[in-house]
Amino acid sequence: MGLELHIAFRYLSVKRWWHWLIVVAFVALSPLWIIAAFIVLAVASERLADISSRAASLIITIIAIGGIYLGVAALIVVIGVMSGLQTEVRDRILGTNPHIMMLTYGDELRFEDWEGPLEAARADPDVTIGEPFVYTQSLVFKRVHYQQGLALRGISQDATERLGDQTLVGDWNFNDTGSGLPGLVLGFRLAGRLQAGPGDTVNLISGQGAELTPAGFIPKFKKFEVVGLFRSGMFEYDNQMAYSSLEAAQDLVGLDDAVTGLAFWVKDPWKADEVAARLSQTLGYPYYLRDWKVTNEGLFNALKLEKMGMALVLALIVIVAAFNIVSTLIMVVADKTREIGILRSMGMTSRRVLNVFMLQGLIIGVAGTMLGLVGGLALSWAIDYFNLIALPGDVYLISEIPIILNPLDIAWIVAAGIFISLLATVYPSHLAARLTPVEAIRHE
């Protein structure tokens, strides 16, 4: 195998091993436009005809390595971005929402006699926290001429401890207000549109629990004092979410002692579906449970599909680059036909000739893939460190993401780059191996 490797390096038009390092460094440090400009310049000056076959082969080799390099680097960056997006969205959803929600069947979001099911669920060894909540859609306004839709969640005072790290201004003390009104914590984007801050009074109107009078339906109305602003990092929540005490939310929607549902947190969020199924079987009808995976299934399926689609499109760059390897090897076979004939006449078998050209293509593929690996990791670090990618928050729920590089993803990208490069050597290698000594030596 040593002889085949030596010949493969020489057929790459590189006389010394350190010349090969120069070629690799040129591809790694030079943008693609430099290579393109070099070739266009040569064509424009009509000097391509004067370029020796060795120089032409070297140029095509550089282009082939550059194609693999760009394809692998782009794949690593894009997969890292999409993995970071999925992880960040998931973590922020889990940081704001419960792992499991328990509701009851019926037309109204009204959960009566909830103490018994709450204690039964808390007895499960995998459940760490269980508490009631109220959820309703309302209108909020500070001034009558501007009203805004709001998703109000009523929670117990103990539940605010988990949300403390989201505090932007003020605090989560719903009961200690200067005006004596119940406290309200607004998403900072919503507060910005309302021009409301801590100490301001806002008004909430809820259609749930509206009273029927001779004059028609009269919605529920309640005043709140803003005690704080929160920032969850998710555009949708910061734009339309608010929190109040459980009692104030119950009073707004006319639930009395009833609640909307029960919220649970478990030891392992990834096993939330198993815990939900077990609790559902234990409690039975009329209760039904939804874990966070089911609630956000559409979002995560869309992100997964987008990740797969982008990976497939970018993989085409590597496949196109593989055709450069094919053309490089075919040109080398045509140029080195007489030498192949001499080697065959000296006793080199067709199998060893095959190995020469497969090794040549493999060298190109490994060089491009390793350069792409280093370049992709470096670019991913730069994008993450300098926060170079900004996302539209109204589309992706978050406005900035970290890049997360999964070792398994990187491994299959590297393996795919090398495999595609090796696959590209099959036809040219067999073309060279089929040459007979007499035909090869007589080749003009």
N, C-alpha and C positions, 0 to 999 in steps of 0.2 A: 504493500500500500504506500510505502514511502516514495517509490519511484513515480507512481501515479500522481501523488500529491505534488511532487516537484515539477512534473510536466504540466499539471493543471495551473500552478502558479506562473510558469513561464508562458503558457498560452493566454494568460490574462494580461500579457504585455508588461509584466512587472519583473525586472531583472533581479532586484534585491528585495529582501523582506522589508527593509525600511522604506523602499519606494512604495510598497503596498500601504504602509502607515501614512504616507503623504497623500495617497489617493483617498484613504478613509477620512483623514482630517479635512481634505478639500470638500468632500461631500457633506461632512458633519457641520463644518463652519460656514460654508457658502450657501446662501439662499438659492432656490431653484432658478431665480431670474438670472443669476450670474452664469450658470451652465447654459441656459437658453441664449443669453446674450453672446456667449462665446461661440456657439454654433451658428447663430444668425450672422455674426460678424464674419465668420469664415466663409459662409455661403455668399454674403454680399461682396466680399473681396475676391470671389472666385478662386479661393485657395483650397477648397476641398479636394480638388483633383490632385493637388500636390501633397496632400496628407498621406503618409505611408499607411500601409495596412495595419501596422502595429499601433500607430497613433489613432487611427479610426477605431480600432478595436478597444483601445483604452477609453476613448470618449464614450462609446456605447456602454462599456462596463460601468463607467461613472454614472451614466444616466440610469442604468438598471439598478445600481445600488441606491441612487437617490430616490427612485420610485418606491422601492421597498421601504426605505427610510421614512419617507413622508407618510406612506400608508400606515405603517406600524405606529408612528408617533401620533398621527391623527386619531387612530383607533384608541390608543391608551388615554389620550386627553378626553375624548368624547365619552368613553365608557366611565372614566373617573368622574366627569361632570354629572352624568346621568345617575351613577351610583350615589354621589353626594346629594343630588336632588331628592332621590327616593328616601335616603336615610334622614335627611334634614326634615322633610315633610312628615315622615313617620314620627320622628322624635318630638316635633312640635305639636302634632296631633295628640300624641300620648301625654305630653306635658300639660295640655289644656283640657282634654276630654277624658272621661272615665274609660277603663278597659272594657267594662260591661255595663249595659243599661237594662233595667228591668221595668217593663211597662205592662199595662193591662189592656185586654181587648175591650173595645167599645168606641162609640162615636166621639166621646169627650176624653181629653187628656186628663183624666181624673182617677187617682189611685187612692181608694178608700182603705182604711184599716191596714196601713202599710207596715205597722210596727212588727207584726208577726212574721211576714216574709223577710223583713230586714234582719231580724234576729236569726232566722233559720239560715239565711245566706251567710251571715257572719260566722256561723258555726263551721262552715267549710274550711278545712285547713289551708287551702290555697288563697282564700280571700283575706286580704290585709286590711282593707278599709271598705266600709259600706255606709252610705248616708243618703237621705232623701234630697230631692231637688225639685224646683219648679222651673218650667220653661214656657215662655210665651213670646209671641210677636206683638210688638207695640209700636206706637208712634211717639216720638220724643220731640220736644221743642223747648227752646229757651225763650224765643220770641214767637208770637203767633204767626207771623208772616212766613216762617221757614220751619217745616216739619220734616223729620227724617225717620225712616224705618229703623227699628232696633230689635235685636234678639236679646231678651232679658232672661238671665238665669239666676234664680234665687237659690242661695246656698247657705249652709250653716256657718257660723262664725269660725268654727274649728277648721272647716274646709279651706278657709282663706290662707292657711299656712303653706299649702302647696303652691299657691299662686304668688307668694311673696317675692320671688325672684323676677316676676314680670312687672313689678311696680316701677313706674316712671316718675310719677309725682304723687305726693300725698300718701295715704295709707289705706288699709282694708277694714278699718273700724266703722262698721255700718251704724252702730248705735250711739256713738259719741259725736254728735254734730252740734254746731253752734246754734242752729235754728231749731233744733228739736225734731226736724224732719228725718225720715229714714235716709240712710246714706246710699250712694250709688257710685260705682266705679266704672268709668267709661273707657272704651278703647281710644287710644290717643288720636287716631285718624278721625273717628267719629266726633270726639271732643273738639278737634280743630275745625270741623265743618260747622259745628254748633256754636263755636267760640265760647265754650264753657270750660271752666277750670275749677279746682277745689274751692269750695265756698259758694259757688253759684247755685242757683235753684233752677231745676228743669222740671218739665211736666211730662208725664207719661199717660197715654191713652191706650186702653186695651179693649178690643172687641170681645175677647173671651170673658164670659160672665156678664155680658151686657144685660140690662134690665128692660123688659117689655112694658111700656107705659102707653096710655092713650095717644101720646104724641109720637110713638114709635120706639125703636130700640135706642137706649141711652147707654153708650159705652162707659166703662169704668175709667175713672180719672184719679190721678194721685200725684202729689208733689214730692220731689226728692231733692236732697242736697248732694252735690258732687263732692265726694271726699277724696277721690284719687283718680289717676289715669294709669292704665296698664299698656304694656307693649309685649305681645306674644311672639312677634316676629312673623306671624301669618297675616297676610293682607286682609283676608275675609273676616277674621276675628277682630282685628284692630279697627276695621272699618264699620262694623255693625253690632258688636257685642258689648254687653254691659252686665254687671253683677250687682245684686242687692242681697239683703238678708232674706232668709227663707220666709219669715213672717210677713215682710213687706210685699214680697211677690205673691204670696197667698192672698193677701188682702186686695192687691190690685186686680187679680183675676177672679176673685170671689170663690176661692177653693175652701175657705174655712180651714179645717184641719187636714184636708186632703193634700196630696202632692201630685206632681206630674209623673214621677217615677223614682226609682232608686238607682244610685250609681255605685259601682264597685270597682276596686282596684285589686289586682291579684299579684302574687309573687313574681310570676314570669308572664309578661304580656304576650309572648308567643304562644302560650297555652291558654289564652283567654277563651278561645272557642271550645276547648275541652271542658273548662270550668263552667261556661255558659250552658253547654249541653247537659252537664251533670246537674246543675241547679234547676234547669228546666224540667228534667225528669223527676227531680225530687219534689218540686213545688207544684208542677202540673198546671192545669187550667185554673183560672183565667189569666195566668201570667205568661209573658213571653220575653225572652232575653235576646239582646243583640250585642255581639262583641265588636270591638273596634275594626276588625278586619272586614266584617260584613258591612258595617256602616260606611266605610271608605273604600269599598271594593272597586267601584267604578274608577276612582282616582288612581289607585295603585295599578289597576289593569292598564289604564291609559299610559302611565309612566313606563310600565314594563314593555308595552308594545312600542312606544317611542324609542326606548333604549335599543330594542332588537332591530327596529327599522334603521336607525342611524348606524348601528354596527354593520348591518348588511350592506348599506350604501358605501360606507367607508372601506369595507373589505374589498370592494371592486377596485379601489386604488391599488391594492396589493396584487390583485389578479391582473390588472393592466400592466403593472410593473413586471410581472412574470413573463409577459410576452416579450419584453425587452431582453430578458434572459434567453428566451428561445432564439430571438434574432441574433444575439451576441454569439451564442454557441454555433448556430448554423453558419455564421460568417467565419468563425474560427475553423470549423470543419472544412469549409471550402478553401480557406487560406492555407491550412496545414495538411492538405490531403497527401502531398508527396511525403511529408515527414511521417504521417501515419503509415504510409506504405513501407517506408524504411524500417519503422519500428516493428511492423508486422513481419517483415522479412527477416528481422533479427531475432524473432521468436516470441514477440509479445502477442498474447492471445487476444481475441476479440473481446473477451470478458474484461481484460485489463484496460483495453482501449475505452470500453464503456465506462469503466470506473473513472478514467481520466476526466471525461467530460461531465460526468455526474458530480464529481468533486469540484470541478470548476464552477458549475452552477450553484452547488451547495455553498461554496466559499462566498459567492456574490450574495446569496440569500442570507447567510449567517451574518455577513458584514452589514448588510442593510438592516436586518432585523435588530441586531445589537445596537447599531446607531440609532434606530428608531426607538428602541427601549430607553436608551440614555436620554435622547432628545425629548421623548414623551414624558418621562419622569421629571426632567428639568422644567419643561414648559408647564406641567401640571403644578409643580411647586410654585412657580412664578405666578400663575393664575390664582392659586389659593392664597399665597402670601400677600400679594398686592391687590387682591380682590378685583381682578380685571373683568369679571363677567357679572353684569347686572341683568336681572330678569324682571319682566313685567309682573308685578305682584298680583294684579287682578287676573292673570292667567295661571300662574304657577303657585299662588298662595303665598310665596315667599319672594323676597327681593334680592337676596344674596345667598350663595350656597358655598359650602366647602367642597373640595374635590377629595373623594375617597377612592383610593386605589386598592381594590381587592386583589390579593396575590393570585387567587385562582383565575380571575379575569386576565391579569397580565400574563399568566402562564399559557392560557389558551391562545392569546394574541401572538405571543412569541412562537408557540408551536405551530400555529396556522401559517405565520409568515415563512417559517423554515420549510414546512411541508409543501406549501404552494410553490416555493422556489425549487424544491427538489423535484416536484411533479413536472415543472417546466423543462427539466433536463432530459426527460425520458425520450422524446422524439429525436432531438439532435444527437444524443448519445448513441441511440440505436442506429442512426444514420451513419455515424462514424464507425461503429462496430461492424457494420455490414460490408465495409470496404475490403476488397481483397488486395493482397500485396501488389500483384501485377497491375491491376486497374489503378491503384493509388499512385504507384511510381510513374506510370505512363501519363498521369493527369497533367494537363497543361494549365 
